Amino acid sequence: ARLYNPILDQFYSMEEFQKIREVMENIFEDHIVVHPSLALAGFHIFDKRSNGHKGSMHEDKQFERIGAPEYTETITFTLPVELPRVGGGLNYDYEYVPYTVGKLYKHDGLTTHQIAQRGDLTDDLRITLQGHGLRLKTGGVLVYW
């Protein structure tokens, strides 16, 4: 958070990110909350160096390590910014969910999931805005990496 939040803050102040925040607040049906000691939502950027590698099947339980306030729901979200020609998506509960650029995807993060690598990225990039959230009992959705 200390190292990367100042860099990400530059992007988060841009008009495009303000629009993303508005969309997220509409989808979450609540306002976004950030905490200065937590890492901001960031990016996964994959290029040809990821060819032949698979992400692990996992659950997102970062909230267990951040001293989370009381919450009622866990959230994991992905916003594809750029996808390779071969596509990209998520293996969610062992089913493939294809992504569309510009569409925000959210799930509980506690269902087993995996980044779906669909093929060769020799001349392409796979860029997604990634983050996690907690719907706070006091109101708002705390968003963090």
DSSP file with accessible surface (Angstrom, degrees, kcal/mol):
  #  RESIDUE AA STRUCTURE BP1 BP2  ACC     N-H-->O    O-->H-N    N-H-->O    O-->H-N    TCO  KAPPA ALPHA  PHI   PSI    X-CA   Y-CA   Z-CA
    1    1 A A     >        0   0   46      0, 0.0     4,-1.8     0, 0.0    39,-0.1   0.000 360.0 360.0 360.0 -44.5    0.0    0.0    0.0
    2    2 A R  T  4  +     0   0  236      1,-0.2    36,-0.0     2,-0.2    35,-0.0   0.875 360.0  39.3 -62.7 -37.7    2.8    2.5    0.9
    3    3 A L  T  4 S+     0   0  118      2,-0.1     4,-0.4     1,-0.1    -1,-0.2   0.918 127.4  26.5 -79.8 -45.8    4.6    1.8   -2.4
    4    4 A Y  T  > S+     0   0  148      2,-0.1     4,-2.8     1,-0.1     5,-0.3   0.723 100.9  75.7 -99.5 -23.7    1.8    1.5   -4.9
    5    5 A N  H  X S+     0   0   15     -4,-1.8     4,-2.9     1,-0.2     5,-0.2   0.921  95.4  53.1 -57.0 -42.7   -1.1    3.6   -3.6
    6    6 A P  H  > S+     0   0   71      0, 0.0     4,-0.9     0, 0.0    -1,-0.2   0.898 112.2  46.0 -60.7 -34.5    0.6    6.9   -4.5
    7    7 A I  H >> S+     0   0   80     -4,-0.4     4,-0.8    -3,-0.2     3,-0.7   0.947 114.9  45.8 -69.7 -47.8    1.1    5.6   -8.1
    8    8 A L  H >X S+     0   0   24     -4,-2.8     4,-2.7     1,-0.2     3,-0.6   0.852 101.9  67.0 -65.4 -32.7   -2.5    4.3   -8.3
    9    9 A D  H 3X S+     0   0   89     -4,-2.9     4,-1.3    -5,-0.3    -1,-0.2   0.860  94.6  58.6 -55.4 -35.8   -3.9    7.5   -6.8
   10   10 A Q  H << S+     0   0  130     -4,-0.9    -1,-0.3    -3,-0.7     4,-0.2   0.900 111.8  39.8 -60.6 -40.4   -2.7    9.3  -10.0
   11   11 A F  H X< S+     0   0   90     -4,-0.8     3,-1.6    -3,-0.6     6,-0.4   0.866 109.4  59.2 -76.3 -38.8   -4.9    7.0  -12.1
   12   12 A Y  H 3< S+     0   0   53     -4,-2.7    -1,-0.2     1,-0.3    -2,-0.2   0.741  99.7  58.3 -65.4 -22.1   -7.9    7.0   -9.7
   13   13 A S  T 3< S+     0   0   90     -4,-1.3    -1,-0.3    -5,-0.2    -2,-0.2   0.602  85.6 104.9 -82.5  -8.9   -8.2   10.8   -9.9
   14   14 A M  S X> S-     0   0   78     -3,-1.6     4,-1.6    -4,-0.2     3,-0.6  -0.347  84.4-115.4 -71.1 152.9   -8.7   10.5  -13.7
   15   15 A E  H 3> S+     0   0  130      1,-0.2     4,-1.9     2,-0.2     5,-0.2   0.867 113.3  59.4 -56.7 -39.2  -12.2   11.0  -15.1
   16   16 A E  H 3> S+     0   0  112      1,-0.2     4,-1.9     2,-0.2    -1,-0.2   0.890 105.5  48.5 -60.3 -39.3  -12.3    7.4  -16.4
   17   17 A F  H <> S+     0   0   24     -3,-0.6     4,-2.7    -6,-0.4    -1,-0.2   0.835 105.4  57.4 -72.7 -30.0  -11.8    6.0  -12.9
   18   18 A Q  H  X S+     0   0   82     -4,-1.6     4,-2.1     2,-0.2    -1,-0.2   0.903 107.8  48.7 -64.5 -37.7  -14.5    8.3  -11.5
   19   19 A K  H  X S+     0   0  115     -4,-1.9     4,-2.4     2,-0.2    -2,-0.2   0.908 110.0  51.2 -66.3 -41.3  -16.9    6.7  -14.0
   20   20 A I  H  X S+     0   0   40     -4,-1.9     4,-2.9     2,-0.2    -2,-0.2   0.928 108.7  51.8 -61.6 -42.9  -15.8    3.2  -13.0
   21   21 A R  H  X S+     0   0   87     -4,-2.7     4,-2.7     1,-0.2    -1,-0.2   0.923 109.0  50.2 -59.7 -43.2  -16.4    4.2   -9.3
   22   22 A E  H  X S+     0   0  117     -4,-2.1     4,-2.1     2,-0.2    -1,-0.2   0.917 111.2  48.5 -61.6 -42.8  -19.9    5.3  -10.3
   23   23 A V  H  X S+     0   0   72     -4,-2.4     4,-2.7     2,-0.2     5,-0.2   0.931 111.6  49.7 -62.8 -45.4  -20.6    2.0  -12.1
   24   24 A M  H  X S+     0   0   11     -4,-2.9     4,-3.4     1,-0.2     5,-0.3   0.921 109.3  51.6 -61.2 -42.3  -19.3    0.0   -9.1
   25   25 A E  H  X>S+     0   0   53     -4,-2.7     5,-1.4     1,-0.2     4,-1.0   0.891 111.2  48.3 -63.9 -35.4  -21.5    2.0   -6.7
   26   26 A N  H  <5S+     0   0  126     -4,-2.1    -2,-0.2     2,-0.2    -1,-0.2   0.927 115.3  43.9 -67.5 -44.3  -24.5    1.3   -8.9
   27   27 A I  H  <5S+     0   0   68     -4,-2.7    -2,-0.2     1,-0.2    -1,-0.2   0.918 119.7  41.5 -67.2 -42.8  -23.7   -2.4   -9.1
   28   28 A F  H  <5S-     0   0    1     -4,-3.4    -1,-0.2    -5,-0.2    -2,-0.2   0.622 100.5-138.2 -78.3 -13.2  -22.9   -2.7   -5.4
   29   29 A E  T  <5S+     0   0  169     -4,-1.0     2,-0.3    -5,-0.3    -3,-0.2   0.874  74.9  73.9  54.3  41.1  -25.9   -0.5   -4.5
   30   30 A D  S   <S-     0   0   47     -5,-1.4    -2,-0.2    -6,-0.2    -1,-0.2  -0.967  89.8 -83.9-167.9 165.5  -23.7    1.4   -2.0
   31   31 A H        -     0   0   97     -2,-0.3   110,-2.6    -3,-0.1     2,-0.3  -0.432  43.4-112.5 -81.8 153.7  -20.9    3.9   -1.8
   32   32 A I  E     -a  141   0A  12    108,-0.2     2,-0.4    -2,-0.1   110,-0.2  -0.687  28.6-165.3 -86.7 138.0  -17.3    2.9   -2.1
   33   33 A V  E     -a  142   0A  43    108,-3.1   110,-2.9    -2,-0.3     2,-0.3  -0.970   3.7-171.7-122.4 134.2  -15.0    3.2    0.9
   34   34 A V        -     0   0   72     -2,-0.4   110,-0.1   108,-0.2     6,-0.1  -0.920  11.3-148.8-121.1 154.7  -11.2    3.1    0.8
   35   35 A H    >   -     0   0   93    108,-0.4     3,-2.0    -2,-0.3    -2,-0.0  -0.990  15.2-135.9-124.0 130.2   -8.8    2.9    3.7
   36   36 A P  T 3  S+     0   0  113      0, 0.0     4,-0.1     0, 0.0    -1,-0.1   0.734 103.2  54.7 -61.4 -21.3   -5.3    4.5    3.4
   37   37 A S  T 3  S+     0   0   82      2,-0.1     2,-0.4    -3,-0.0   -35,-0.1   0.570  97.5  77.9 -89.2  -6.1   -3.5    1.6    5.1
   38   38 A L  S <  S-     0   0   24     -3,-2.0    -3,-0.1   -37,-0.1     2,-0.1  -0.804  90.5-105.8-103.0 145.0   -5.0   -1.0    2.6
   39   39 A A        -     0   0   35     -2,-0.4   106,-2.4     1,-0.1    -4,-0.1  -0.408  38.3-118.5 -65.0 137.7   -3.7   -1.4   -1.0
   40   40 A L        -     0   0   18    104,-0.2   104,-0.2     1,-0.1    -1,-0.1  -0.368  40.7 -82.4 -70.9 156.4   -6.0    0.0   -3.6
   41   41 A A        +     0   0    4     91,-0.1    90,-0.2   102,-0.1     2,-0.2  -0.313  64.3 179.5 -54.6 142.9   -7.6   -2.2   -6.2
   42   42 A G  E     -B  130   0A   6     88,-1.4    88,-3.7   102,-0.1     2,-0.4  -0.494  20.9 -77.6-135.3-157.2   -5.0   -2.8   -8.9
   43   43 A F  E     -B  129   0A  66     86,-0.3     2,-0.5    -2,-0.2    86,-0.2  -0.878  12.6-150.4-120.5 144.0   -4.3   -4.4  -12.2
   44   44 A H  E     -B  128   0A  50     84,-2.5    84,-2.3    -2,-0.4     2,-0.5  -0.965  23.9-174.6-101.0 126.8   -3.4   -7.9  -13.5
   45   45 A I  E     -B  127   0A 110     -2,-0.5     2,-0.4    82,-0.2    82,-0.2  -0.977   2.3-177.9-127.3 116.4   -1.3   -7.4  -16.6
   46   46 A F  E     +B  126   0A  55     80,-2.5    80,-2.2    -2,-0.5     2,-0.2  -0.935   7.1 164.2-116.4 137.7   -0.3  -10.6  -18.6
   47   47 A D    >   -     0   0   41     -2,-0.4     3,-2.6    78,-0.2     4,-0.3  -0.567  62.2 -56.9-129.9-161.2    1.8  -10.7  -21.7
   48   48 A K  G >  S+     0   0  127     73,-0.4     3,-1.7     1,-0.3    73,-0.2   0.726 123.3  73.6 -59.3 -20.6    3.6  -13.5  -23.5
   49   49 A R  G 3  S+     0   0  190      1,-0.3    -1,-0.3    72,-0.1    73,-0.0   0.714  90.5  59.8 -66.0 -15.9    5.6  -14.3  -20.4
   50   50 A S  G X  S+     0   0   17     -3,-2.6     3,-2.3    71,-0.1    -1,-0.3   0.559  75.6 123.6 -88.3  -6.0    2.4  -15.9  -19.0
   51   51 A N  T <  S+     0   0   49     -3,-1.7     3,-0.1     1,-0.3    69,-0.1  -0.277  78.9  15.7 -55.9 133.7    2.2  -18.4  -21.8
   52   52 A G  T 3  S+     0   0   83      1,-0.3     2,-0.3    67,-0.1    -1,-0.3   0.419 103.9 110.8  83.6  -1.9    2.1  -22.0  -20.5
   53   53 A H    <   -     0   0  123     -3,-2.3     2,-0.4     0, 0.0    -1,-0.3  -0.832  48.7-160.6-106.8 147.1    1.3  -20.9  -16.9
   54   54 A K        -     0   0  171     -2,-0.3     2,-0.1    -3,-0.1    62,-0.1  -0.949  19.0-123.0-122.2 144.0   -2.0  -21.4  -15.1
   55   55 A G        -     0   0   31     60,-0.7     2,-0.2    -2,-0.4    62,-0.1  -0.444  38.3-104.5 -74.3 158.1   -3.3  -19.6  -12.1
   56   56 A S        -     0   0   85     -2,-0.1     2,-0.3     1,-0.1    59,-0.3  -0.525  29.3-106.9 -82.9 151.2   -4.1  -21.7   -9.1
   57   57 A M        +     0   0   58     -2,-0.2     2,-0.3    57,-0.1    57,-0.2  -0.642  63.5 148.3 -70.1 130.6   -7.7  -22.6   -8.1
   58   58 A H  B     -F  113   0B  63     55,-2.5    55,-2.3    -2,-0.3     2,-0.3  -0.954  47.2-122.1-156.6 173.0   -8.3  -20.5   -5.0
   59   59 A E        -     0   0   81     -2,-0.3     2,-0.9    53,-0.2    51,-0.2  -0.934  32.8-119.0-121.0 148.2  -10.6  -18.6   -2.8
   60   60 A D        +     0   0   12     49,-3.4     3,-0.2    -2,-0.3    51,-0.0  -0.794  47.2 151.8 -92.9 105.3  -10.1  -14.9   -1.9
   61   61 A K    >   +     0   0   80     -2,-0.9     3,-1.9     1,-0.1     4,-0.3  -0.035  23.7 125.5-123.7  30.3   -9.6  -14.6    1.8
   62   62 A Q  G >   +     0   0   41      1,-0.3     3,-2.5     2,-0.2     4,-0.4   0.823  64.2  73.4 -57.9 -29.3   -7.4  -11.5    2.1
   63   63 A F  G > >S+     0   0   18      1,-0.3     5,-1.0     2,-0.2     3,-0.8   0.763  84.9  66.0 -59.1 -22.4  -10.0  -10.0    4.4
   64   64 A E  G < 5S+     0   0  128     -3,-1.9    -1,-0.3     1,-0.2    -2,-0.2   0.710 105.4  43.2 -71.0 -18.0   -8.7  -12.5    7.1
   65   65 A R  G < 5S+     0   0  191     -3,-2.5    -1,-0.2    -4,-0.3    -2,-0.2   0.392 101.8  65.8-108.4   1.5   -5.4  -10.6    7.1
   66   66 A I  T < 5S-     0   0   49     -3,-0.8    -2,-0.1    -4,-0.4    -1,-0.1   0.372 105.2-109.0-107.8   5.9   -6.4   -7.0    7.1
   67   67 A G  T   5 -     0   0   71     -4,-0.3    -3,-0.1    -3,-0.1    -4,-0.1   0.961  48.5-152.4  66.0  48.6   -8.1   -6.6   10.4
   68   68 A A      < -     0   0   34     -5,-1.0    -1,-0.1     1,-0.1     3,-0.1  -0.235   4.9-127.6 -61.2 137.7  -11.5   -6.3    8.7
   69   69 A P        -     0   0   63      0, 0.0    -1,-0.1     0, 0.0     2,-0.1  -0.218  53.2 -62.3 -70.2 174.7  -14.3   -4.4   10.3
   70   70 A E        +     0   0  137     66,-0.1    67,-1.9     2,-0.0    68,-0.4  -0.377  68.7 175.7 -63.6 135.2  -17.7   -6.1   10.7
   71   71 A Y  E     -C  136   0A  79     65,-0.3    65,-0.2    66,-0.1     3,-0.1  -0.913  36.0-154.7-139.5 164.7  -19.1   -7.0    7.3
   72   72 A T  E    S+     0   0A  91     63,-3.0     2,-0.3     1,-0.3    64,-0.1   0.523  79.6  24.0-116.1 -12.6  -22.1   -8.8    5.8
   73   73 A E  E     -C  135   0A  65     62,-0.7    62,-2.5     2,-0.0     2,-0.4  -0.987  61.1-140.3-156.0 142.6  -20.7   -9.8    2.4
   74   74 A T  E     -C  134   0A  15     -2,-0.3     2,-0.4    60,-0.2    60,-0.2  -0.835  24.3-169.0-102.2 145.9  -17.4  -10.5    0.6
   75   75 A I  E     -C  133   0A   4     58,-2.6    58,-2.9    -2,-0.4     2,-0.4  -0.997  15.7-172.4-137.2 137.7  -16.9   -9.4   -2.9
   76   76 A T  E     -CD 132 107A   5     31,-2.9    31,-2.2    -2,-0.4     2,-0.3  -0.993  19.2-172.6-122.3 135.8  -14.3  -10.0   -5.6
   77   77 A F  E     -CD 131 106A   1     54,-2.7    54,-1.9    -2,-0.4     2,-0.4  -0.959  14.1-171.4-134.2 152.1  -14.5   -7.9   -8.8
   78   78 A T  E     -CD 130 105A   3     27,-2.4    27,-3.1    -2,-0.3    52,-0.2  -0.996   4.4-170.8-139.9 132.8  -12.8   -7.8  -12.2
   79   79 A L  E     -C  129   0A  18     50,-2.4    50,-2.7    -2,-0.4     2,-0.2  -0.940  22.7-140.1-123.2 104.3  -13.1   -5.2  -14.9
   80   80 A P  E     +C  128   0A   1      0, 0.0    22,-2.7     0, 0.0    48,-0.3  -0.499  24.6 174.6 -65.9 128.1  -11.4   -6.4  -18.2
   81   81 A V  E    S+     0   0A  70     46,-3.1     2,-0.3     1,-0.4    47,-0.2   0.758  71.4   4.4-100.7 -40.3   -9.6   -3.4  -19.8
   82   82 A E  E     -C  127   0A  85     45,-1.9    45,-2.9    18,-0.0    -1,-0.4  -0.980  66.8-167.3-147.9 135.3   -7.9   -5.3  -22.6
   83   83 A L        -     0   0   35     -2,-0.3    43,-0.2    43,-0.2    42,-0.1  -0.943  24.6-113.2-123.8 147.5   -8.3   -8.9  -23.7
   84   84 A P    >   -     0   0    6      0, 0.0     3,-2.2     0, 0.0    37,-0.1  -0.256  35.3-103.6 -71.1 164.5   -6.2  -11.0  -26.1
   85   85 A R  T 3  S+     0   0  184      1,-0.3     3,-0.1    35,-0.1    36,-0.1   0.821 122.9  58.8 -57.6 -30.7   -7.6  -12.3  -29.4
   86   86 A V  T 3  S-     0   0   69     34,-0.3    -1,-0.3     1,-0.2     2,-0.1   0.540 112.3-126.2 -78.2  -3.8   -7.9  -15.7  -27.8
   87   87 A G    <   -     0   0   23     -3,-2.2    31,-0.5    11,-0.0     2,-0.3  -0.213  20.2-131.4  87.2 177.4  -10.2  -14.3  -25.1
   88   88 A G  E     +G  117   0B   1     11,-0.3    11,-3.1    29,-0.1     2,-0.3  -0.973  32.5 133.5-163.1 161.2   -9.9  -14.4  -21.4
   89   89 A G  E     -GH 116  98B   0     27,-1.1    27,-2.3    -2,-0.3     2,-0.4  -0.918  44.9 -68.7-179.3-153.2  -12.1  -15.1  -18.5
   90   90 A L  E     -GH 115  97B  14      7,-2.5     7,-3.2    -2,-0.3     2,-0.8  -0.988  20.4-140.0-134.7 133.1  -12.6  -16.9  -15.2
   91   91 A N  E     -GH 114  96B  35     23,-3.2    23,-1.9    -2,-0.4     2,-0.5  -0.890  35.6-176.0 -88.3 109.9  -12.9  -20.6  -14.3
   92   92 A Y  E >   -GH 113  95B  65      3,-3.4     3,-1.6    -2,-0.8    21,-0.2  -0.953  66.1 -17.4-118.7 116.6  -15.5  -20.2  -11.6
   93   93 A D  T 3  S-     0   0   98     19,-3.1    -1,-0.2    -2,-0.5    20,-0.1   0.912 129.5 -55.2  52.7  39.8  -16.6  -23.2   -9.7
   94   94 A Y  T 3  S+     0   0  164     18,-0.3     2,-0.4     1,-0.2    -1,-0.3   0.605 118.7 108.2  69.6  17.0  -15.0  -25.2  -12.4
   95   95 A E  E <  S-H   92   0B 143     -3,-1.6    -3,-3.4     2,-0.0     2,-0.4  -0.972  71.7-117.4-120.2 143.0  -17.0  -23.6  -15.2
   96   96 A Y  E     -H   91   0B  72     -2,-0.4    -5,-0.2    -5,-0.2    -7,-0.0  -0.619  24.6-170.2 -82.0 128.6  -15.6  -21.1  -17.7
   97   97 A V  E     -H   90   0B  49     -7,-3.2    -7,-2.5    -2,-0.4     2,-0.2  -0.963  17.3-142.6-116.3 109.6  -17.0  -17.6  -17.7
   98   98 A P  E     -H   89   0B  79      0, 0.0    -9,-0.3     0, 0.0     2,-0.3  -0.493  15.0-132.6 -74.4 143.6  -15.7  -15.5  -20.7
   99   99 A Y        -     0   0   19    -11,-3.1     2,-0.4    -2,-0.2   -11,-0.3  -0.656  10.2-154.8 -93.4 153.8  -15.0  -11.9  -20.1
  100  100 A T    >   -     0   0   87     -2,-0.3     3,-1.9     3,-0.2   -18,-0.0  -0.992  32.8-105.6-123.2 133.2  -16.1   -8.9  -22.2
  101  101 A V  T 3  S+     0   0   79     -2,-0.4   -20,-0.2     1,-0.2     3,-0.1  -0.315 104.7  17.9 -57.8 133.3  -14.0   -5.7  -22.1
  102  102 A G  T 3  S+     0   0   58    -22,-2.7     2,-0.5     1,-0.2    -1,-0.2   0.336  95.4 115.7  88.4  -5.9  -15.7   -3.0  -20.1
  103  103 A K    <   -     0   0  118     -3,-1.9     2,-0.5   -23,-0.1    -1,-0.2  -0.838  61.3-135.4 -99.4 130.1  -18.1   -5.3  -18.2
  104  104 A L        -     0   0   23     -2,-0.5     2,-0.4   -25,-0.2   -25,-0.2  -0.722  19.2-163.4 -86.6 127.2  -17.7   -5.5  -14.5
  105  105 A Y  E     +D   78   0A  31    -27,-3.1   -27,-2.4    -2,-0.5     2,-0.3  -0.912  10.4 178.2-110.2 137.1  -17.8   -9.0  -13.0
  106  106 A K  E     +D   77   0A  85     -2,-0.4     2,-0.3   -29,-0.2   -29,-0.2  -0.985   8.1 159.0-138.8 149.7  -18.3   -9.7   -9.4
  107  107 A H  E     -D   76   0A  27    -31,-2.2   -31,-2.9    -2,-0.3    -2,-0.0  -0.914  54.0 -90.5-153.2 180.0  -18.7  -12.8   -7.2
  108  108 A D        -     0   0   59     -2,-0.3   -31,-0.1   -33,-0.2   -34,-0.0   0.632  44.0-138.0 -77.4 -11.7  -18.3  -13.7   -3.5
  109  109 A G  S    S+     0   0    0    -33,-0.2   -49,-3.4     1,-0.1     4,-0.1   0.272  88.7  86.3  75.1 -15.4  -14.6  -14.6   -3.8
  110  110 A L        +     0   0   64    -51,-0.2     2,-0.4   -36,-0.2    -1,-0.1   0.562  66.1  88.8 -95.2 -10.8  -15.2  -17.6   -1.6
  111  111 A T  S    S-     0   0   33      1,-0.1   -51,-0.2   -51,-0.0   -53,-0.1  -0.736  98.0 -97.1 -83.3 135.4  -16.3  -19.9   -4.4
  112  112 A T        +     0   0   34     -2,-0.4   -19,-3.1   -20,-0.1     2,-0.3  -0.287  60.2 161.6 -56.5 130.9  -13.3  -21.6   -5.9
  113  113 A H  E     -FG  58  92B   8    -55,-2.3   -55,-2.5   -21,-0.2     2,-0.3  -0.940  22.4-164.9-149.3 170.0  -12.0  -19.8   -9.0
  114  114 A Q  E     - G   0  91B  21    -23,-1.9   -23,-3.2    -2,-0.3     2,-0.2  -0.984  34.9 -99.9-158.7 141.7   -9.1  -19.4  -11.3
  115  115 A I  E     - G   0  90B  41     -2,-0.3     2,-0.8   -59,-0.3   -60,-0.7  -0.500  42.3-135.2 -61.4 129.6   -7.8  -17.0  -13.9
  116  116 A A  E     - G   0  89B   2    -27,-2.3   -27,-1.1    -2,-0.2     2,-0.7  -0.834  16.4-164.6 -97.0 111.0   -8.6  -18.6  -17.3
  117  117 A Q  E     - G   0  88B  51     -2,-0.8   -29,-0.1   -29,-0.1     3,-0.1  -0.865   5.4-174.0 -93.0 116.2   -5.7  -18.5  -19.7
  118  118 A R        -     0   0  126     -2,-0.7     2,-0.3   -31,-0.5    -1,-0.1   0.495  49.2 -60.2 -96.3  -6.4   -7.2  -19.3  -23.1
  119  119 A G  S    S-     0   0   30    -32,-0.1    -1,-0.2     2,-0.0     2,-0.1  -0.996  85.3  -0.5 160.7-160.6   -4.1  -19.5  -25.3
  120  120 A D        -     0   0   88     -2,-0.3   -34,-0.3     1,-0.1     3,-0.2  -0.347  36.1-175.3 -67.9 130.2   -1.0  -17.8  -26.7
  121  121 A L    >   +     0   0    0    -73,-0.2     3,-1.0     1,-0.1   -73,-0.4  -0.039  38.0 133.0-111.0  29.5   -0.4  -14.1  -25.8
  122  122 A T  T 3  S+     0   0   63      1,-0.3   -74,-0.3   -75,-0.1    -1,-0.1   0.888  88.5  13.3 -51.4 -45.8    2.6  -13.6  -28.0
  123  123 A D  T 3  S+     0   0  128     -3,-0.2    -1,-0.3   -76,-0.1     2,-0.3   0.209 120.9  75.1-116.0  16.1    1.3  -10.3  -29.5
  124  124 A D    <   -     0   0   28     -3,-1.0     2,-0.3   -40,-0.0   -76,-0.2  -0.798  60.7-141.0-127.1 167.5   -1.5   -9.5  -27.0
  125  125 A L        -     0   0   59     -2,-0.3     2,-0.5   -42,-0.1   -78,-0.2  -0.929   3.2-153.5-125.3 151.9   -2.1   -8.3  -23.5
  126  126 A R  E     +B   46   0A   1    -80,-2.2   -80,-2.5    -2,-0.3     2,-0.5  -0.967  25.4 173.8-122.7 108.0   -4.6   -9.4  -20.9
  127  127 A I  E     +BC  45  82A  27    -45,-2.9   -46,-3.1    -2,-0.5   -45,-1.9  -0.975   1.6 168.8-122.3 125.5   -5.3   -6.4  -18.5
  128  128 A T  E     -BC  44  80A   0    -84,-2.3   -84,-2.5    -2,-0.5     2,-0.5  -0.991  34.6-128.9-135.6 142.9   -7.9   -6.4  -15.8
  129  129 A L  E     -BC  43  79A   4    -50,-2.7   -50,-2.4    -2,-0.4     2,-0.4  -0.818  39.2-169.9 -83.8 125.7   -8.7   -4.1  -12.9
  130  130 A Q  E     +BC  42  78A  19    -88,-3.7   -88,-1.4    -2,-0.5     2,-0.3  -0.927  15.7 140.8-122.8 146.7   -8.9   -6.4   -9.9
  131  131 A G  E     - C   0  77A   0    -54,-1.9   -54,-2.7    -2,-0.4     2,-0.3  -0.989  32.9-129.8-170.2 176.1  -10.1   -5.9   -6.4
  132  132 A H  E     -EC 144  76A  13     12,-3.1    12,-2.5    -2,-0.3     2,-0.3  -0.896  21.8-169.3-131.6 159.2  -11.9   -7.2   -3.3
  133  133 A G  E     -EC 143  75A   1    -58,-2.9   -58,-2.6    -2,-0.3     2,-0.4  -0.985  16.9-150.2-150.5 159.3  -14.5   -5.7   -1.1
  134  134 A L  E     -EC 142  74A   0      8,-1.9     8,-2.7    -2,-0.3     2,-0.8  -0.998  21.8-134.7-129.3 125.6  -16.4   -6.1    2.1
  135  135 A R  E     -EC 141  73A  45    -62,-2.5   -63,-3.0    -2,-0.4   -62,-0.7  -0.732  34.7-137.1 -77.8 112.0  -20.0   -4.8    2.5
  136  136 A L  E >   - C   0  71A  19      4,-2.6     3,-1.6    -2,-0.8   -65,-0.3  -0.471  10.8-135.0 -78.3 143.4  -19.7   -3.1    5.9
  137  137 A K  T 3  S+     0   0  125    -67,-1.9   -66,-0.1     1,-0.3    -1,-0.1   0.807 110.1  54.9 -62.1 -28.0  -22.3   -3.4    8.5
  138  138 A T  T 3  S-     0   0  135    -68,-0.4    -1,-0.3     1,-0.2   -67,-0.1   0.468 127.0 -88.2 -84.1  -3.9  -22.0    0.3    9.0
  139  139 A G  S <  S+     0   0   24     -3,-1.6    -1,-0.2     1,-0.3    -2,-0.1   0.008  84.1  61.5 108.2 146.3  -22.7    1.0    5.3
  140  140 A G  S    S-     0   0    0   -111,-0.1    -4,-2.6    -4,-0.1     2,-0.5  -0.083  76.2 -90.7  91.6 165.8  -20.5    1.2    2.2
  141  141 A V  E     -aE  32 135A   0   -110,-2.6  -108,-3.1    -6,-0.2     2,-0.6  -0.975  30.5-141.8-118.7 114.5  -18.3   -1.3    0.5
  142  142 A L  E     -aE  33 134A   9     -8,-2.7    -8,-1.9    -2,-0.5     2,-0.4  -0.684  22.3-161.3 -75.3 119.9  -14.7   -1.3    1.6
  143  143 A V  E     + E   0 133A  11   -110,-2.9  -108,-0.4    -2,-0.6     2,-0.3  -0.890  23.1 143.7-110.6 135.4  -12.6   -1.8   -1.6
  144  144 A Y  E       E   0 132A   8    -12,-2.5   -12,-3.1    -2,-0.4  -104,-0.2  -0.928 360.0 360.0-156.4 172.9   -9.0   -3.0   -1.5
  145  145 A W              0   0   97   -106,-2.4  -105,-0.1    -2,-0.3   -83,-0.1   0.865 360.0 360.0 -77.3 360.0   -6.5   -5.2   -3.3
